[in-house]
Amino acid sequence: MYDITIIGAGPAGASAALFAAKAGKKTLLIDSDKSMTKRAWIENHYGLMETTGPDLIETGKKQAAKFGAEIVHAAVTNVVSAENGLKIEAEGGQSFETKHIILATGALTDLAEAIGVGTKPGTEPRIKTIIDVDAAGKTSIDGIWAAGTAAGVSVHTIITAGDGAKVAINIISELNGERYVDHDMLKV
């Protein structure tokens, strides 16, 4: 059983996985390799002079894996209630049980709609539908959260990455029963 499973490994998803794994939570990152960031050239991401979308995504996945996140390449087909949380069904008959899910599916909301998560009209150009979330990132279904463009934040990688981190921190805080802060210090 995973503590946190993130569906989508673009900037929001990989950032959420990084924070979750670094916090010691059993973390799964499921990637279908359909991120719109895969087509991006990026010169407006703080801390990077310039990079390609594919390089940013690979770096994010490597950072999450460094802290123990498991990465599975598959398309999620369904999410259902399970005895102790949620069961994720993926292509090829794969299934995973988890306590919390973060939908970080970018411009794609078809999975959210198929499993009954509330959606609403989008506000970003070319983003027709977004997942309806509260300020913490919670959706209409207990245990399912959303982050990034799918949750209605700007499509810019720096913003979606920050939103993924925010939602992960909110889940970690809920699991820990107190506000979680990840702040490393320079070793002198």
N, C-alpha and C positions, 0 to 999 in steps of 0.2 A: 504494500500500500504506500503510495506516494503522499507526501504532505501537500505538494503543490505541483500541478501539471499545467504547463503553458502550451497552448496550441497556436503555433505561428512563431517562426524564429527570425522575424525582421527585427528592427531596432527595439520596438516595444517588448516583444517576446523574449529576445535574447537578454535584454537589460533586466527584465523581471526574473529570468532564470539565473542570471548572475547574482542578483541580490538574494534570491531564495537559497541558492546553493551555498553562497558565502555565509549565510546565516545558519548553516547546518541543517537546513530542511531537506528532506529527501525530495529531490526535484527531477521532474521529467520534462523535456522540451521536445515536442512533436512538430516536425517541419515537413510540409508538403512541397517545399521548394517553389512556391508561387508568389513570393514577396514582390510587390511592385518596386521595392528598393533594388532588386536585382537589375533594373534597367537604369538606375540613377548614376549621374556624375555629381559628386558632392563637394562644394567649396564653401558651404555655410554651416559646417558642424564644428562647434567650439572645440578647440584642442587638436584639430586636424587641419592642415593646410589645404589638402584636397585628397579625395579618395574615390574609388568606385563603389557603387552600391554592393556588388558581390564581395569586395574586400571587407567592407564594413560589416556585412552579415557574417562572414567567416570569422572575423576577429571577435565579434560578439559571441558566437557559438564557442569559440576556443576559450574565451574568458569564463563562460559559464561552466564548461567542461573542466577547466582548471580547478574549480572549487567543488567538483563532484556531480554536476548535473549530468544526467543521462540524456543522450540525444537519439531520437528515433526518427527515421525518414519514412513518413507515411501520411496518407490523407485520412483524417478523422471522418467517420461516416455517421456516428451517433453518440449521444451521451444519455445515459439512463441512471435512475436512482439505484444505489446499491445498499447493502446492509449497513456499511459504516461510512458511506459517502456517496461517491459517484463512480460509475463505470464508463470508461471511454472505449468505444469500438472503433477500430481502424481497418483500413483495407488489408486484405490477406488474412482475415480472421483474428488479427491481433486485438487484445483487450488489456486495459490497464485500470486499476482501481486507485482512486485518489480522494483526498479530503476536499481539496479546492482546485478549481480550474480557472485559468485566466485565458479568455479568448483574445488573442492578439492577431487577428486574422486580416488586418489591413482594411482594404476596401471590400472585402468579402464578408457578407453577413448571412449567407445562405445556411451555414451550419447553425448559427444562433437561431434563426427563424425556424429551422426544421426541428429543433429541440424545445421550442416554445419560449425562448428568451424574448422579452419585449424589445421591440425596435421602434424607431421613429425616423422622420425625414432628416437627412444630413444637412449640414450647413456649409461644408467645404465644397469648392467647385468640383464637379464630376463625382462626388460621393453622394449617391442618392439616398442610401439608408445607413443608419448607424444603430448600434446597440444602446438601449436606454439604460443608463447607469446613474447611480447617485454620486456624490462628491468623492466617495472613497473608491469607487469603481465597481460597486456591487450591482448585479443585474436583478431581474425579477425572480430568479430562481436561486434559492439558498445554496451557497457553495460555489456558484458560478459568478465570476467577475469578468470585466473586460477592460482592455487598455489600448492606447494608441488610436490610430485612425478609426478602427472599428468602434471605438467608444466615443468618437466625435471630436477628438483633438486634431490639430493641424497635421497635415501629411508630412511636414518637415521632420527629418530623422532626429534632430536634436530634441524636438518636442515629444515625439512618440517614445523615444528612449527614456526620457524623463518621466513620462506618464507610466510606462511599464515599471520603472523603479518605484514610483509612488504606490501603485497598486500592490506590488509585491511587499513593500514595507507595511502596508495596511493589513495584508493577510498575515505576515510574520508577527505583527503586533497582536493580532487577534489570537493566533496560535499560542503566543507566549504569555498572553494575559497582561501585557504591559507594552508601552510604546517602544519600538525597536529603532535603534540608531546604529548605522554602520559608519564608523569614522576611524580610520587608521591614522596612526601618527608616524612621522618620519623617525627612523631609528638613527640616532646620532652617536 
